[in-house]
Amino acid sequence: MYTKGTTHMSKVHMIVEVDEESGDLSYDVKNVAGDGCEEVRKSMDARLGKPRVVRNTPEYYQRTVVDNHIRNTVG
């Protein structure tokens, strides 16, 4: 799975766990920053249901840097 917010086509790593006693589901998303992480979370919520608790890691608060260089070629 690839998504916006990843750099250099990094693979999104996900760890999904189910607590056998309570049945609670948790998942952890790696290699995605900021808005891309939100996109993955919404996709997972749609498939698995919304979690009771959401904990954002420092990686979530990183923002994707877009390098915009505009060059005037008309001379």
N, C-alpha and C positions, 0 to 999 in steps of 0.2 A: 504494500500500500504506500503510495506517495501522496503528498498533500502540500498545499501552499504553506509557507512557513518553515519548510525544511530547506536546508542548504545543500547545494550540489547533489540533488536527488538522493538525499539520505533516506534510508529505509526507516519507516515508523516501527518502533518496537513496542509491543503491548504485552503486559503481563495481566492475565485474568485469573482471579482466584474466587473460589466459592467456599465459604465456611461450612463444613459438614454439619455442625451442630445447629447453627442458626439459619443456614441457607442464604446468608448475606453474600452478595456478590461485590467484588471490588476489582477495579482495573487500574493499571498504571500505564501512562503513555510516555514514551521516551523518544528523543530526537526531534521534537516538534516544539517550536517556540510560538508564543503569542497567539495570534489569530488562527494559525494553523492548528494549534492544540484545541482551540475552541471548536473548530470544524470537526475534528476527530471526536471530541467529546459528544457533540450533538448527534453525530452518526451512531456512536455507541449507545447513547440514551434511547435513540429511536429503535434500536435492535434489542436492547437488554432491559430497558426501563431506566428511569432516572434514579440515581443513587440518593441515599438519605444524606450523605455527607460528601462534599466536594472539597478537596484540599489541593490548592495550587502550589506547585513547586517553584523554586526560583527560575527554572527554565521557562515556565509559563509567562513570566513577566518580561522575558527578553523579547525584543521586537525585531522583526526581520528588517534588515537594512537593505534598502533599494538604492542602487547607485544610478542616479539619473544624470547622464551627460548629454547635453544638447549641443550639437555642433552645427553652425551655420555654414552650409555648403554653397550658398548662393553668394557670388562674390562681386 
